[in-house]
Amino acid sequence: MDLLVQCDRCGRSYGRVFLDPRRESACRCGTPLRAGVTPRFVDREAVVVEERRLDEITRAADRLCYLIVATDCPRIDVEIERGNLRRRCAKLFPDKMDLYDMVYESRFRRLWAQFRPL
């Protein structure tokens, strides 16, 4: 099993083989990744699965933004797609729905108001 060391501050992952135990390593955010401290290990396969889920949500949100901005798709069709994206996000990330509302729903409302005024 390939293990990664994850930064406690930003969550960025590094391969355990890249950390030199003789000197202190640092994350890109500046947080020290000390070899003397027991690092938090993460399963690489789990990280890959999580990234694929995030990519799926990102692509679907980008497609929805495209429908709002660059097409004349009726509002009902956009709302159906919006509901589908919300359900998919709730299935993949049930504990992150408040973040979804803050990021994506506000973006969709703003784009609709900007590019589809009544």
N, C-alpha and C positions, 0 to 999 in steps of 0.2 A: 504494500500500500504506500503510495507516494504521499508524504505529509508536507503540509505547508505551515509556516509560521504566520500568524495574522497580527497586524498592528492593533493594539488596544484602542488607539485614538481614532484612526480613520478607517480601519478594517481592511486595508490593503494587504494582500497575501504575498509571501516570499517563500521560495523553495528552501527547505531546511539546509540543503547542501551549499547554498550561497552564503550562509552565515558563518563567519570565521570565529571559532570559539576562543581564539587568542586575543581578539580585539573587539571592541564594541561596535556593532553595526547600527545604522539608523535607517528609519523609514524615510521615504520621500517627504513626508510631512514634518520630519524632524524629530519624531519620537524615537528614543533609543530602543533598539532591539538587542538587549543584553543576553549573552549566552549563559551567564550565571543564573539568571532568573528563569524559572520554568516557563517556557513559552506556551501559548495556547495553540494547539495543533488542530488543523482542520483537514478533513478528508477531501482530497482533490476532486473526486467524482461528485461529491455533494456541491462543491463550488461550481463545477461545470454545469450541473443540472440547474442550479440557481441562476446562472448567467443565461442559460437557454430560455428559462421562463421569463426573465427580465427582457430579453431580446424579443420574445413573442409579444409581450405587452407593449413594448416600445414601437414595434412595427405596426401593431394594430392601432395604437394611438396616432402614429404618423399618418396612417391611411385615413383615419377619421378627420384629422386636421386637413388633409388634402381634399377630402369630400366637402368640407365646409368652405375652404378658401378657393379652390380652383375648379369646382364643378357647380352645376345648377341642380344638383340632387335635391329633391324635396325635403322639407324639414322632417317629415315623418320617417323617411328612410335614414336620415342622420340620427334621429332619436333611437331607432331600432338598433343601429350599429353601436350607438353609445351604450344602450342597455346590454348588448352582447358583450362589449368590452368590460363593462362593470361586473357582469356575472363571471366572466373568465378570470378577471383579476381577483374577485372574491373567492373563486375556487383555488387559484394558485397561491394567493397571499391573503388569507382571511384576516390576519392580524394587522395588515397594512392598509386597510380601507380608508382610514382617516387621512393617510398620506396620499392615497389615490384621489380623494376628494379635493385636497388642497392643491395638488399639482395638476391633474388632468381635467377634472370637472371645471375648475376655474379657467383653465386654458381654453376649453371648448366654448364656454360662455363668452369669453373675451373675443375669440375669433368669430363667433357668430355675430356678436354686436358690431364688430369692426368691418366684416366683409359681407354681412347679410342684413343691413339695416332695414327696418320695416318701412 
